């Protein structure tokens, strides 16, 4: 998801340029997957500005703060009512929940806690993020890491965060040689698919990377099994 880095100083972040200053909730979009009655499952994208509550020094450190964004979104009439059984909710956000490596670039602790509660309260099964410039997959659930994989297997108990790397990096000499050699960044994108198999519905996310001779190609050699799990270059979560 694009940027969030500042443009024209700290008063005009890219997030406001692309997403506006407040949260929004889009209309439902039918998929090609149907339930037992023939009704299509529908996608509903909701978006927050993860720079929404940041002070100038937090923007300087690329931190994310957005409790007010989540509180406003929670009052939307569609969010107040229970999530319909045929609706799949996806949250769009720039900052990445998974990232904790450095004291900057992170989501602020209060916003991280509020985000985890918001995802569970409003049945959001997928979160799409960016910011870190390399693809990463993680489950956001009531427990973290190893414990989440053991105790959070039931349908609806965890959210898949699919964090997309850089997609449109400049292919000039500096990027092609110095940055690739020192940092290892390559252009990436994540392809998401809603899949039905044996009466179950899954969200599958797969990493692609750019090759100058072939364009974007799938990073993994094969498509992973349809089960709630994270693999090296892909991830899957059961929706229904």
Residue pairs with C-beta under 8 A, 6 or more apart in sequence:
1 92
1 93
1 94
1 128
1 129
1 130
1 131
1 164
2 14
2 18
2 94
2 130
3 13
3 14
3 15
3 17
3 18
3 94
3 130
4 13
4 14
4 15
4 50
4 51
4 62
4 64
4 94
4 95
4 130
4 131
5 13
5 14
5 62
6 12
6 13
6 14
6 59
7 13
7 14
7 17
10 56
10 59
10 60
13 51
13 59
15 49
15 50
15 51
15 94
16 49
16 51
19 47
19 49
19 92
20 49
21 49
21 52
22 49
22 52
22 69
22 72
23 46
23 47
23 48
23 49
23 52
23 69
23 70
23 72
23 73
23 76
24 46
24 47
25 44
25 45
25 46
25 47
25 73
25 76
25 78
25 79
26 44
26 45
26 46
26 47
27 44
28 42
28 43
28 44
28 87
29 42
29 43
29 44
29 45
30 40
30 41
30 42
31 40
31 41
31 42
31 43
31 88
31 194
32 40
32 194
33 40
33 41
33 194
33 195
33 196
33 201
34 40
34 41
34 196
35 41
35 85
35 86
35 240
36 199
39 86
40 86
41 86
41 87
41 88
41 194
41 201
41 239
41 240
42 86
42 87
42 88
43 87
43 88
43 90
43 194
44 78
44 87
44 88
44 89
44 90
45 90
45 91
45 92
46 73
46 79
46 89
46 90
46 91
46 92
46 124
47 91
47 92
47 93
48 66
48 69
48 70
48 73
48 91
48 92
48 93
49 66
49 69
49 94
50 64
50 65
50 66
50 69
50 93
50 94
50 95
50 107
50 111
51 59
51 64
51 65
51 66
51 94
52 65
52 66
52 68
52 69
53 65
53 66
53 67
53 68
53 69
53 111
54 63
54 64
54 65
55 65
58 64
58 65
58 108
61 103
61 104
61 105
62 104
62 105
62 131
63 95
63 104
63 105
63 106
63 107
63 108
64 94
64 95
64 106
64 107
64 108
64 111
64 131
65 107
65 108
65 110
65 111
66 93
66 95
66 107
66 111
66 115
67 110
67 111
67 114
70 111
70 114
70 115
70 118
71 114
73 79
73 118
74 80
74 118
74 121
74 122
79 122
82 123
83 89
83 122
83 123
85 240
88 125
88 126
88 194
88 201
88 203
88 239
89 122
89 123
89 124
89 125
89 126
90 124
90 125
90 126
90 127
90 128
91 119
91 124
91 126
91 127
91 128
91 159
92 128
93 127
93 128
93 129
94 129
94 130
94 131
95 105
95 106
95 107
95 129
95 131
96 107
96 129
96 130
96 131
96 132
96 136
96 161
96 163
97 107
97 112
97 115
97 116
97 127
97 129
97 138
97 140
97 161
98 136
98 138
98 140
98 161
98 163
99 105
99 106
99 107
99 131
99 132
99 136
99 163
100 106
105 131
105 132
106 112
107 115
115 140
116 140
116 142
118 124
119 127
119 140
119 159
120 142
120 159
123 156
124 159
125 156
125 159
125 160
125 203
125 237
125 239
126 159
126 160
126 161
126 162
126 192
126 203
126 237
127 140
127 159
127 160
127 161
127 162
128 161
128 162
128 163
128 164
128 190
128 192
129 161
129 162
129 163
129 164
130 163
130 164
131 163
132 163
132 165
133 165
133 166
133 185
134 163
134 165
134 166
134 185
134 188
135 163
135 164
135 165
135 188
135 190
135 207
135 233
136 161
136 163
137 160
137 161
137 162
137 163
137 205
137 230
137 231
137 234
137 235
138 160
138 161
138 163
138 230
139 148
139 149
139 152
139 158
139 159
139 160
139 161
139 230
139 237
140 158
140 159
140 160
140 161
141 148
141 152
141 157
141 158
141 159
142 148
142 151
142 152
142 157
142 158
143 150
143 151
143 152
148 158
152 158
153 228
155 238
155 239
155 240
158 228
158 237
159 237
160 203
160 205
160 235
160 236
160 237
162 190
162 192
162 205
162 235
164 188
164 189
164 190
165 185
165 186
165 187
165 188
165 189
165 207
166 185
166 186
166 187
166 188
167 187
167 188
167 189
168 187
169 175
169 179
169 185
169 186
169 187
171 212
179 185
180 186
186 209
186 210
187 209
187 210
187 216
188 207
188 208
188 209
188 210
188 219
189 207
189 208
189 216
190 205
190 206
190 207
190 208
191 205
191 206
191 208
191 218
192 203
192 204
192 205
193 203
193 204
193 206
194 201
194 202
194 203
194 204
194 239
195 201
195 202
195 203
195 204
195 226
196 202
197 226
200 226
200 238
200 240
201 238
201 239
201 240
202 226
202 227
202 236
202 237
202 238
202 239
203 236
203 237
203 239
204 223
204 224
204 226
204 234
204 235
204 236
205 234
205 235
205 236
206 218
206 219
206 220
206 223
206 224
206 233
206 234
207 218
207 219
207 220
207 233
207 234
208 216
208 217
208 218
208 219
209 216
209 217
209 219
210 216
210 217
211 217
218 233
219 233
220 231
220 232
220 233
220 234
223 234
224 231
224 234
224 236
225 236
226 236
226 238
227 236
227 238
228 236
228 237
228 238
229 235
229 236
